[in-house]
Amino acid sequence: ENITNYMESKKPYRDNELRLVNLADQLGFSTHLLSKIINKKSGKNFNHFINDYRLKEAEALILENSSTRIKSVYFDVGFNNKATFYKAFKSKHNCTPLEYKNTSGAN
């Protein structure tokens, strides 16, 4: 619960350099303990856990404003590059961010 609150309020996932060790330091956990908690509670590894937050915010940004450029979205939410963002996005939605934007009727 503390981790979820921290992720939603401080949004550390926006830092594209975020690593398990950084987040553990910010939360006051050992890397081993934080990894164990994330795996047990979310059923995901650290990278998937972080990317879920990034994708959730990217979805909101894409739908929020039709003039939002996809390139600015993936950098704003913490992805390092387009390929990683598109792969994660397509894995979740079975479409590209632009297709998602167009089929969702973002204005």
JOLINRA-V921589 format. One record per residue. N is the residue number from 1. PHI is phi in degrees with one decimal (999 if undefined). PSI is psi in radians with two decimals (* if undefined). Layout:
n=N phi=PHI psi=PSI
n=N phi=PHI psi=PSI
//
This chain:
n=1 phi=999 psi=-0.77
n=2 phi=-60.8 psi=-0.68
n=3 phi=-66.0 psi=-0.79
n=4 phi=-60.2 psi=-0.82
n=5 phi=-59.6 psi=-0.75
n=6 phi=-64.1 psi=-0.78
n=7 phi=-62.0 psi=-0.72
n=8 phi=-77.8 psi=-0.56
n=9 phi=-88.2 psi=-0.76
n=10 phi=-92.1 psi=-0.36
n=11 phi=51.0 psi=0.91
n=12 phi=-65.2 psi=-0.34
n=13 phi=-65.2 psi=-0.28
n=14 phi=-67.9 psi=-0.33
n=15 phi=-80.0 psi=1.99
n=16 phi=-71.8 psi=-0.09
n=17 phi=-99.9 psi=0.11
n=18 phi=-62.1 psi=2.28
n=19 phi=-128.1 psi=2.85
n=20 phi=-53.4 psi=-0.75
n=21 phi=-62.7 psi=-0.66
n=22 phi=-65.4 psi=-0.84
n=23 phi=-65.0 psi=-0.68
n=24 phi=-61.1 psi=-0.76
n=25 phi=-61.8 psi=-0.77
n=26 phi=-62.2 psi=-0.60
n=27 phi=-92.4 psi=-0.21
n=28 phi=79.9 psi=0.47
n=29 phi=-110.7 psi=2.80
n=30 phi=-77.1 psi=2.74
n=31 phi=-62.4 psi=-0.67
n=32 phi=-61.8 psi=-0.82
n=33 phi=-65.3 psi=-0.78
n=34 phi=-62.4 psi=-0.77
n=35 phi=-59.7 psi=-0.76
n=36 phi=-63.1 psi=-0.76
n=37 phi=-63.8 psi=-0.83
n=38 phi=-60.5 psi=-0.82
n=39 phi=-61.4 psi=-0.76
n=40 phi=-71.6 psi=-0.80
n=41 phi=-78.6 psi=-0.62
n=42 phi=-103.1 psi=-0.31
n=43 phi=72.3 psi=0.31
n=44 phi=-129.0 psi=2.78
n=45 phi=-80.8 psi=3.04
n=46 phi=-55.9 psi=-0.84
n=47 phi=-62.6 psi=-0.75
n=48 phi=-66.0 psi=-0.67
n=49 phi=-60.2 psi=-0.83
n=50 phi=-67.5 psi=-0.76
n=51 phi=-64.1 psi=-0.52
n=52 phi=-60.9 psi=-0.74
n=53 phi=-66.3 psi=-0.72
n=54 phi=-62.8 psi=-0.77
n=55 phi=-66.3 psi=-0.71
n=56 phi=-60.0 psi=-0.77
n=57 phi=-70.2 psi=-0.66
n=58 phi=-61.7 psi=-0.75
n=59 phi=-58.2 psi=-0.80
n=60 phi=-62.7 psi=-0.77
n=61 phi=-64.8 psi=-0.69
n=62 phi=-64.6 psi=-0.72
n=63 phi=-81.1 psi=-0.43
n=64 phi=-65.5 psi=-0.65
n=65 phi=-147.7 psi=2.10
n=66 phi=-66.2 psi=-0.35
n=67 phi=-88.6 psi=-0.01
n=68 phi=-64.4 psi=2.24
n=69 phi=-86.7 psi=2.36
n=70 phi=-57.7 psi=-0.68
n=71 phi=-60.2 psi=-0.73
n=72 phi=-69.3 psi=-0.53
n=73 phi=-64.3 psi=-0.89
n=74 phi=-67.7 psi=-0.53
n=75 phi=-71.3 psi=-0.72
n=76 phi=-61.4 psi=-0.58
n=77 phi=-93.9 psi=-0.02
n=78 phi=110.2 psi=0.04
n=79 phi=-77.3 psi=2.51
n=80 phi=-77.9 psi=-0.56
n=81 phi=-153.4 psi=2.87
n=82 phi=-62.6 psi=-0.74
n=83 phi=-60.3 psi=-0.79
n=84 phi=-65.1 psi=-0.75
n=85 phi=-62.1 psi=-0.88
n=86 phi=-62.2 psi=-0.70
n=87 phi=-62.8 psi=-0.83
n=88 phi=-64.9 psi=-0.73
n=89 phi=-65.9 psi=-0.81
n=90 phi=-65.3 psi=-0.61
n=91 phi=-63.6 psi=-0.65
n=92 phi=-81.6 psi=-0.74
n=93 phi=-109.7 psi=-0.12
n=94 phi=58.2 psi=0.51
n=95 phi=-159.1 psi=2.93
n=96 phi=-79.0 psi=2.86
n=97 phi=-57.9 psi=-0.67
n=98 phi=-66.7 psi=-0.73
n=99 phi=-62.2 psi=-0.72
n=100 phi=-59.8 psi=-0.80
n=101 phi=-61.1 psi=-0.80
n=102 phi=-69.7 psi=-0.68
n=103 phi=-80.8 psi=-0.31
n=104 phi=-88.6 psi=-0.10
n=105 phi=66.6 psi=0.69
n=106 phi=-63.3 psi=2.39
n=107 phi=-110.6 psi=*
//
